[in-house]
């Protein structure tokens, strides 16, 4: 059972965390190009936002499988790097859900690229004065999100 859970854990990390990390990293530059009028970048930003949102939520499976693995072998409980990695995974997921995706959504709303059902005119818009600051924040939080996953990867193989 332990081997199956480890395979699922690694597979989920590759399939969900990888695309979410790439999408969050690429989104700010594509959104900026779309803001400047590039239609191709607008399409890319739309896809990247959807990947960030969907795969980011699905990435929660990774730390859940990590905890499940710990329950299959009591030796994992005595190894601190696994506790740290799971904690960092939860922090990364919170950063994505509370800091990255909402900023992406505001930028998408400002670009007029949100579906009508997803768009709230009061919350999902940025005026031009806040665009640059939001882009910078989004780049920073996306970088922190990616860095946390790199640190976790290193911790898994110590």
C-alpha positions in Angstrom: 0.0 0.0 0.0 2.9 2.3 0.8 4.4 2.0 -2.6 1.0 2.7 -4.3 0.6 5.9 -2.2 4.1 7.1 -3.0 3.5 6.6 -6.7 0.2 8.4 -6.5 1.9 11.2 -4.5 4.7 11.7 -7.0 2.2 11.4 -9.9 -0.1 14.0 -8.4 2.9 16.3 -7.8 4.0 16.1 -11.4 0.6 16.4 -12.9 -0.9 19.1 -10.7 1.9 21.1 -9.0 4.1 21.3 -12.1 1.5 22.9 -14.4 0.1 25.1 -11.6 3.6 26.4 -10.9 4.4 27.1 -14.5 1.0 28.8 -15.1 1.3 31.0 -12.0 4.8 32.0 -13.1 3.8 32.9 -16.7 0.5 34.6 -16.0 1.8 38.1 -14.9 3.8 38.7 -18.1 1.0 37.4 -20.4 -1.6 39.5 -18.5 0.7 42.6 -18.9 0.9 41.9 -22.7 -2.8 41.5 -22.9 -3.3 44.8 -21.0 -1.1 46.4 -23.7 -3.5 45.1 -26.3 -2.0 41.8 -27.4 -4.9 39.4 -28.3 -2.7 36.3 -28.3 -1.5 37.1 -24.8 -5.1 37.6 -23.7 -5.8 34.0 -24.8 -2.7 32.8 -23.1 -3.6 34.6 -19.9 -7.1 33.0 -19.9 -5.6 29.5 -20.2 -3.0 30.2 -17.6 -5.6 31.5 -15.1 -7.7 28.4 -15.7 -4.7 26.1 -15.2 -3.7 28.0 -12.0 -7.2 27.8 -10.6 -8.0 24.2 -11.5 -4.7 22.5 -11.0 -3.9 24.6 -8.0 -7.0 23.3 -6.2 -6.2 19.7 -7.3 -2.6 20.2 -5.9 -4.1 19.8 -2.5 -4.1 16.1 -3.1 -0.3 16.1 -2.9 0.0 16.9 0.9 -3.0 14.8 1.6 -1.3 11.8 0.0 1.8 12.7 1.9 0.0 12.5 5.2 -1.6 9.2 4.1 1.9 7.9 3.3 3.0 8.8 6.8 0.2 6.7 8.3 1.4 3.6 6.3 4.8 3.6 7.9 5.5 4.8 11.4 9.1 5.5 10.5 8.0 8.7 8.6 6.7 10.3 11.8 10.2 10.5 13.3 11.7 12.3 10.2 11.2 16.0 10.6 11.7 16.8 6.9 8.4 15.2 6.1 6.6 17.3 8.6 8.3 20.5 7.3 7.5 19.5 3.7 3.8 19.0 4.5 3.6 22.3 6.3 5.3 24.1 3.4 2.8 22.4 1.0 -0.1 23.7 3.0 1.5 27.2 3.1 2.0 27.1 -0.7 -1.5 26.0 -1.3 -2.8 28.9 1.0 -0.6 31.4 -0.9 -2.1 30.1 -4.2 -5.7 30.2 -3.0 -5.6 33.5 -1.0 -3.0 35.6 -2.8 -2.3 34.4 -6.3 -5.7 33.3 -7.7 -7.6 36.3 -6.4 -5.1 38.7 -8.0 -5.2 36.8 -11.2 -9.0 37.0 -11.2 -8.8 40.8 -10.7 -6.5 41.2 -13.6 -8.7 38.9 -15.7 -11.7 41.0 -14.8 -9.9 44.2 -15.7 -9.1 42.7 -19.0 -12.7 41.7 -19.6 -11.7 38.0 -19.9 -13.8 36.5 -17.1 -16.9 34.6 -17.9 -20.1 36.5 -17.1 -20.9 34.1 -14.2 -17.5 34.4 -12.7 -17.3 38.2 -12.9 -18.2 40.5 -9.9 -17.8 44.1 -11.1 -17.2 45.4 -7.5 -14.4 42.9 -6.6 -12.9 41.7 -9.9 -11.5 44.9 -11.3 -8.4 46.9 -11.0 -8.0 50.5 -12.0 -5.0 51.4 -14.0 -3.2 52.9 -10.9 -3.2 49.5 -9.2 -2.4 47.4 -12.2 1.4 47.6 -11.9 1.4 47.0 -8.1 -0.9 44.0 -8.5 1.3 42.6 -11.3 4.4 43.0 -9.1 2.7 41.3 -6.1 1.4 38.5 -8.3 4.9 37.9 -9.6 6.3 37.9 -6.0 3.7 35.5 -4.7 4.0 33.2 -7.7 7.8 33.1 -7.1 7.3 32.2 -3.4 4.8 29.5 -4.4 7.4 28.0 -6.8 10.2 28.3 -4.3 8.2 26.5 -1.6 7.7 23.5 -4.0 11.4 23.4 -4.8 12.3 23.4 -1.1 9.8 20.6 -0.6 11.3 18.6 -3.4 14.7 18.9 -1.7 13.3 17.9 1.6 11.7 14.8 0.2 15.1 13.5 -0.9 17.3 14.4 2.1 
